[in-house]
Amino acid sequence: MPYTVKEFHQTPNPNALKCILDRVIRERELGPASYRTAAAAGEDPVAAALFKVAGVTNLLINEDWITVNKDPKAEWKAVKAGVSKALAGLG
C-alpha cells in the first residue's frame, strides 16, 4: 500500500517542510533517522526514493512524518509533487 502525504506543514526554515503521512513509515522503536546526503542514507529505501527528487538536500524521518529540506533554488511546488510521487511508489 503506497504512502500518502496528508498535509505539508511549513517550518521556521523556508527551505524545510514537514510532511504528515497517512500511516507510520518508521517504527518508534527505531527512533528518528536523519540523512544529510543520499550516500549517508545507505540502505534506507524511503530516503533513497526521496533523495531522487530534484532539489531534496536532506531528510528527517520519524514515525508518521518526514521533514524534507530543499535547495534554496528549488521550487516547493515541484519538490512537493516529487515527494508525493516517491512516497506513493513505496509501501
Secondary structure, 3 states (H helix, E strand, C coil): CCCCEEEEEECCCCCEEEEEECCCCCCHHHCCEEECCHHHHCCCHHHHHHHCCCCEEEEEEECCEEEEEECCCCCHHHHHHHHHHHHHCCC
